[in-house]
Amino acid sequence: MKMLLRALLGLGALIVVSVIGLGAALVQSAITPARTLGVQVVSATDGEMRPISAVIYYPARGEAKLTWLGLTPAMLARDAPVDVGQHPLILISHGTAGSPTSHLDTALALAEQGFIVAALVHNGDNYRDQSGVGARNWISNRAREVVRVTDYMLGEWGQRSSIDPERVGLFGFSAGAVTALTNIGAATDFARVAQACQAQPEFVCQLLAPGAELANPRMEDVQDLRIKAALIAAPGFGMAFTADGLERVTVPVDVWVGAEDVNTPLSTNAAAIAQRLPTHPSVHVVERAGHASFLAPCGVTAVLMPAMVCADSRGFDREAFHRTFNAEVVSFFSRSLNYSGR
């Protein structure tokens, strides 16, 4: 009995030491931006629908303090005033089961260069709640939420005068990339999905209930002419975007995908969509990158995250890739929105 008690006490002590050590490692790994950045959590009302949460990252005036963004610590100025001047606005639409920190490093890289970034939390399709995934209005609701958060940022946010309304961009990943395409005028034809899934099942086919057909978003509800540029990473539903459906997309589009993405394969999604877009944008194919490679590097939080979020191909350095990717994201939006940066 005494031996068992000693073993339990020893195990308990080991757990305590491990937790303390992990906590210390997390604090030591806190992100420290190159300039003072602010963070604010807001909620946009949506008529009779559920309010839409968003986290805003922006160049700020004030004192940065240790702030926890989910599991990630960062030195940020909570609710601080926006830095002087008018700034472009970038909205981020996360992927299925994502969060407002899914692309944290990219958001902060944009904010460091003077952008205001609003990262949505899509209702029914986030890390806490996937009840809307695959439902009939899955994509329609997502796209409408982007419009509503843009309304909020330009019309209701307390610091809206800091935004240049003529410089609005949209970043979308995975389901967020599909969302972004509809917001810039792409009309979907989801009736094509069932046949395509029978011929060549892809990951997205697994998200739909048998026999279910997604509703095509109504352009009058989701197309947002305020959005002047869009970057889409790892888009899916390539079979639903025809040349006719994409003909109304006129804003600059940048397309990214991992060469080893098995969830949204290059040939049937990113490449097919880019080829059908009127401007025929080039596709940035990232060697050895998988689907999750566009998510923020996990760092020491990897032990607390779902394995699929942090999984990369052997030999792929996500942190090194994101240094390049983030610079390219900043460059694309700066160029497309005619913004000179800080």
C-alpha positions as CSV (number, residue, x, y, z in Angstrom):
1,M,0.0,0.0,0.0
2,K,2.8,2.4,0.9
3,M,4.6,1.6,-2.4
4,L,1.4,2.4,-4.3
5,L,0.9,5.6,-2.4
6,R,4.6,6.6,-3.1
7,A,4.1,5.8,-6.8
8,L,0.9,7.9,-7.0
9,L,2.6,10.8,-5.2
10,G,5.6,10.5,-7.5
11,L,3.3,10.5,-10.6
12,G,1.4,13.5,-9.3
13,A,4.6,15.4,-8.7
14,L,5.8,14.5,-12.2
15,I,2.5,15.8,-13.7
16,V,2.8,19.1,-11.7
17,V,6.4,19.6,-12.8
18,S,5.4,18.8,-16.5
19,V,2.5,21.3,-16.4
20,I,4.7,24.0,-14.9
21,G,7.4,23.3,-17.4
22,L,4.9,23.5,-20.3
23,G,3.4,26.7,-19.0
24,A,6.9,28.2,-18.7
25,A,7.8,27.1,-22.2
26,L,4.5,28.6,-23.5
27,V,5.2,32.0,-21.9
28,Q,8.8,32.0,-23.1
29,S,7.5,31.3,-26.7
30,A,5.2,34.3,-26.6
31,I,5.0,36.0,-30.0
32,T,6.5,39.5,-29.9
33,P,5.5,41.6,-32.9
34,A,8.0,44.0,-34.4
35,R,5.7,46.9,-33.5
36,T,2.9,47.5,-31.1
37,L,-0.2,45.6,-32.2
38,G,-3.6,45.7,-30.7
39,V,-6.2,42.9,-30.3
40,Q,-10.0,43.2,-29.7
41,V,-12.8,40.7,-29.6
42,V,-16.0,41.9,-31.2
43,S,-19.5,40.5,-32.1
44,A,-21.5,41.5,-35.1
45,T,-25.2,41.2,-34.8
46,D,-26.9,39.3,-37.7
47,G,-30.6,40.0,-37.6
48,E,-32.4,36.9,-36.3
49,M,-29.3,34.8,-36.8
50,R,-26.6,34.2,-34.2
51,P,-24.1,37.0,-33.6
52,I,-20.8,36.5,-35.4
53,S,-17.7,36.8,-33.3
54,A,-14.4,38.1,-34.8
55,V,-11.0,38.9,-33.4
56,I,-9.4,42.1,-34.7
57,Y,-5.6,42.5,-35.0
58,Y,-4.3,46.0,-35.8
59,P,-1.4,48.4,-35.5
60,A,-1.9,50.2,-32.2
61,R,-0.8,52.8,-29.7
62,G,-0.4,51.6,-26.2
63,E,1.5,49.2,-24.0
64,A,1.7,45.6,-25.1
65,K,1.2,42.9,-22.4
66,L,1.2,39.2,-22.3
67,T,-2.1,38.1,-23.9
68,W,-3.5,34.6,-24.4
69,L,-5.0,33.9,-27.8
70,G,-6.4,30.5,-27.2
71,L,-3.3,28.4,-26.4
72,T,-0.9,30.9,-27.9
73,P,0.7,33.7,-25.8
74,A,1.5,37.0,-27.5
75,M,2.6,40.5,-26.5
76,L,-0.3,42.6,-27.6
77,A,-2.2,45.7,-26.5
78,R,-5.7,44.7,-25.7
79,D,-8.4,47.1,-26.8
80,A,-5.8,49.8,-27.5
81,P,-6.5,52.7,-29.9
82,V,-5.6,52.1,-33.6
83,D,-2.4,53.8,-34.7
84,V,-2.8,57.0,-36.6
85,G,-3.9,57.1,-40.2
86,Q,-6.3,55.1,-42.4
87,H,-5.5,51.4,-42.8
88,P,-6.6,48.7,-45.3
89,L,-8.9,46.0,-43.9
90,I,-8.3,42.3,-44.5
91,L,-11.0,39.7,-43.4
92,I,-10.0,36.1,-42.7
93,S,-12.3,33.2,-43.3
94,H,-11.0,30.1,-41.6
95,G,-11.3,26.5,-42.8
96,T,-13.7,23.9,-41.4
97,A,-13.5,23.6,-37.6
98,G,-11.0,26.5,-37.6
99,S,-10.7,29.5,-35.2
100,P,-9.7,33.2,-35.2
101,T,-6.1,32.1,-34.5
102,S,-5.9,29.5,-37.3
103,H,-3.8,32.0,-39.3
104,L,-2.5,34.0,-36.4
105,D,1.0,34.6,-37.7
106,T,-0.3,35.7,-41.0
107,A,-2.8,38.1,-39.4
108,L,0.0,39.6,-37.2
109,A,2.3,39.9,-40.2
110,L,-0.3,41.9,-42.0
111,A,-1.0,44.1,-38.9
112,E,2.8,44.8,-38.5
113,Q,2.6,46.3,-42.0
114,G,-0.3,48.5,-41.2
115,F,-3.3,46.4,-42.1
116,I,-6.4,46.0,-39.8
117,V,-7.3,42.3,-39.8
118,A,-10.7,40.8,-38.8
119,A,-10.6,37.1,-38.3
120,L,-14.1,35.6,-38.2
121,V,-15.5,32.7,-36.2
122,H,-18.0,31.0,-38.5
123,N,-21.1,29.9,-36.7
124,G,-21.7,26.1,-36.9
125,D,-18.2,25.6,-38.5
126,N,-15.6,26.3,-35.9
127,Y,-13.4,24.4,-33.4
128,R,-16.2,24.3,-30.9
129,D,-19.2,23.7,-33.1
130,Q,-19.4,21.9,-36.4
131,S,-23.1,21.5,-36.5
132,G,-23.4,23.4,-39.7
133,V,-20.7,21.6,-41.7
134,G,-22.2,19.9,-44.7
135,A,-25.7,21.4,-44.1
136,R,-27.6,22.8,-47.0
137,N,-26.7,26.4,-46.2
138,W,-23.2,25.7,-45.1
139,I,-21.3,27.9,-47.6
140,S,-24.2,30.4,-48.0
141,N,-24.1,31.1,-44.3
142,R,-20.4,31.4,-44.2
143,A,-20.4,33.9,-47.1
144,R,-23.2,36.0,-45.6
145,E,-21.2,36.2,-42.4
146,V,-18.2,37.7,-44.2
147,V,-20.6,40.4,-45.6
148,R,-22.0,41.0,-42.2
149,V,-18.6,41.4,-40.5
150,T,-17.5,43.7,-43.2
151,D,-20.7,45.8,-42.6
152,Y,-19.8,45.8,-38.9
153,M,-16.2,46.8,-39.4
154,L,-17.0,49.7,-41.8
155,G,-20.2,50.9,-40.1
156,E,-20.4,50.0,-36.5
157,W,-16.9,49.3,-35.1
158,G,-15.8,51.9,-32.6
159,Q,-12.6,52.6,-34.5
160,R,-14.1,52.4,-38.0
161,S,-12.7,55.8,-39.0
162,S,-9.3,54.1,-39.0
163,I,-10.2,51.9,-41.9
164,D,-9.8,52.9,-45.6
165,P,-13.1,51.6,-47.0
166,E,-11.6,51.6,-50.5
167,R,-9.0,49.1,-49.5
168,V,-10.7,45.9,-48.4
169,G,-9.3,42.4,-49.0
170,L,-10.2,38.8,-48.1
171,F,-8.1,35.8,-47.1
172,G,-9.7,32.4,-47.2
173,F,-8.4,28.9,-46.4
174,S,-10.1,25.6,-47.4
175,A,-13.8,26.1,-46.8
176,G,-12.9,29.7,-46.3
177,A,-11.4,29.8,-49.8
178,V,-14.7,28.6,-51.2
179,T,-16.4,31.2,-49.1
180,A,-14.1,33.9,-50.4
181,L,-14.7,33.0,-54.0
182,T,-18.4,33.4,-53.6
183,N,-17.9,36.8,-51.9
184,I,-16.0,38.1,-54.9
185,G,-18.6,37.0,-57.4
186,A,-18.1,33.3,-58.1
187,A,-21.4,31.5,-58.6
188,T,-21.4,27.9,-57.5
189,D,-23.2,25.0,-59.1
190,F,-23.4,22.5,-56.2
191,A,-25.6,20.2,-58.3
192,R,-22.4,19.0,-59.9
193,V,-20.9,17.8,-56.6
194,A,-22.8,14.4,-56.3
195,Q,-21.7,13.1,-59.6
196,A,-18.2,14.3,-59.2
197,C,-18.0,12.6,-55.7
198,Q,-19.2,9.3,-57.3
199,A,-16.5,9.5,-60.0
200,Q,-13.7,10.8,-57.8
201,P,-14.4,11.0,-54.0
202,E,-12.5,13.7,-52.3
203,F,-12.3,14.7,-48.6
204,V,-15.1,17.3,-49.1
205,C,-17.4,14.5,-50.2
206,Q,-17.1,13.0,-46.7
207,L,-18.5,16.2,-45.1
208,L,-21.8,16.0,-46.9
209,A,-24.7,13.8,-45.8
210,P,-25.7,11.1,-48.3
211,G,-28.0,12.6,-50.9
212,A,-27.6,16.1,-49.5
213,E,-27.1,19.0,-51.9
214,L,-25.7,22.3,-50.8
215,A,-27.7,25.4,-51.6
216,N,-26.0,27.8,-54.1
217,P,-25.5,31.1,-52.4
218,R,-27.6,33.9,-53.9
219,M,-25.2,36.5,-55.4
220,E,-27.3,39.4,-54.2
221,D,-26.8,38.1,-50.6
222,V,-23.1,37.3,-50.7
223,Q,-21.2,39.1,-53.5
224,D,-19.5,42.1,-51.9
225,L,-18.2,44.7,-54.2
226,R,-16.3,46.3,-51.4
227,I,-13.8,43.5,-51.5
228,K,-11.0,44.5,-53.9
229,A,-8.7,41.5,-53.7
230,A,-8.7,37.9,-52.4
231,L,-6.1,35.3,-51.6
232,I,-7.4,31.8,-51.5
233,A,-5.4,28.9,-50.1
234,A,-6.2,25.2,-50.6
235,P,-9.7,25.7,-52.0
236,G,-12.1,22.8,-52.4
237,F,-15.3,22.1,-54.4
238,G,-13.4,22.7,-57.6
239,M,-16.2,20.8,-59.4
240,A,-18.8,23.4,-58.4
241,F,-17.0,26.3,-60.1
242,T,-17.5,26.4,-63.8
243,A,-16.1,29.0,-66.3
244,D,-19.5,30.6,-66.5
245,G,-19.8,30.7,-62.8
246,L,-16.5,32.4,-62.4
247,E,-16.9,35.0,-65.2
248,R,-18.0,37.8,-62.8
249,V,-14.8,37.6,-60.8
250,T,-12.8,40.7,-61.8
251,V,-10.7,41.5,-58.7
252,P,-7.1,40.3,-58.3
253,V,-6.9,36.7,-56.9
254,D,-3.9,34.9,-55.6
255,V,-4.1,31.1,-55.4
256,W,-2.0,28.8,-53.1
257,V,-2.0,25.0,-52.5
258,G,0.3,22.3,-51.1
259,A,1.8,19.9,-53.6
260,E,0.9,17.0,-51.2
261,D,-2.6,18.2,-50.2
262,V,-4.8,15.1,-50.2
263,N,-7.8,17.0,-48.8
264,T,-8.2,19.4,-51.7
265,P,-6.0,18.0,-54.5
266,L,-4.3,20.5,-56.8
267,S,-5.5,19.3,-60.2
268,T,-9.3,19.2,-59.4
269,N,-9.4,22.3,-57.2
270,A,-6.8,25.1,-57.1
271,A,-5.5,24.5,-60.6
272,A,-9.0,24.0,-62.1
273,I,-10.4,27.1,-60.5
274,A,-7.4,29.2,-61.5
275,Q,-7.6,28.1,-65.1
276,R,-11.3,29.0,-65.2
277,L,-11.0,32.4,-63.6
278,P,-11.1,35.2,-66.3
279,T,-7.7,36.5,-65.2
280,H,-6.1,33.0,-65.1
281,P,-4.0,33.7,-61.9
282,S,-0.9,31.7,-61.4
283,V,-1.1,28.9,-58.7
284,H,1.6,28.9,-56.0
285,V,2.3,25.2,-55.5
286,V,4.3,24.6,-52.3
287,E,6.5,21.6,-52.5
288,R,6.0,19.0,-49.7
289,A,3.2,21.1,-48.2
290,G,-0.1,19.4,-47.1
291,H,-3.5,20.9,-46.4
292,A,-2.7,22.0,-42.8
293,S,0.6,23.6,-43.8
294,F,-1.1,26.9,-44.3
295,L,-2.3,27.0,-40.7
296,A,-0.1,28.9,-38.2
297,P,2.9,26.9,-37.0
298,C,2.1,25.0,-33.8
299,G,5.4,25.5,-31.9
300,V,5.3,24.2,-28.3
301,T,1.5,24.1,-28.4
302,A,1.7,21.1,-30.7
303,V,1.3,18.7,-27.7
304,L,-2.1,20.3,-26.9
305,M,-3.4,20.5,-30.5
306,P,-5.1,17.8,-32.6
307,A,-2.5,15.9,-34.6
308,M,-4.0,16.8,-38.0
309,V,-3.6,20.5,-37.3
310,C,0.1,20.2,-36.8
311,A,0.9,17.4,-39.3
312,D,3.3,18.1,-42.1
313,S,5.2,15.9,-44.5
314,R,8.6,14.7,-43.4
315,G,11.2,17.3,-44.1
316,F,8.7,20.2,-44.4
317,D,9.5,23.2,-42.2
318,R,6.3,25.0,-41.6
319,E,7.9,27.9,-39.8
320,A,10.4,28.6,-42.6
321,F,7.6,28.3,-45.2
322,H,5.4,30.8,-43.2
323,R,8.1,33.4,-43.2
324,T,8.0,33.3,-47.0
325,F,4.2,32.9,-47.2
326,N,3.4,35.8,-44.9
327,A,5.7,38.1,-46.8
328,E,4.0,37.0,-50.0
329,V,0.5,37.6,-48.5
330,V,1.5,41.1,-47.4
331,S,3.0,41.8,-50.8
332,F,-0.1,40.6,-52.7
333,F,-2.5,42.7,-50.6
334,S,-0.2,45.7,-50.7
335,R,0.1,45.6,-54.4
336,S,-3.5,44.7,-55.1
337,L,-4.9,47.4,-52.8
338,N,-2.3,50.0,-53.8
339,Y,-1.1,50.3,-50.3
340,S,2.5,51.3,-49.5
341,G,2.6,49.7,-46.1
342,R,3.7,51.0,-42.7
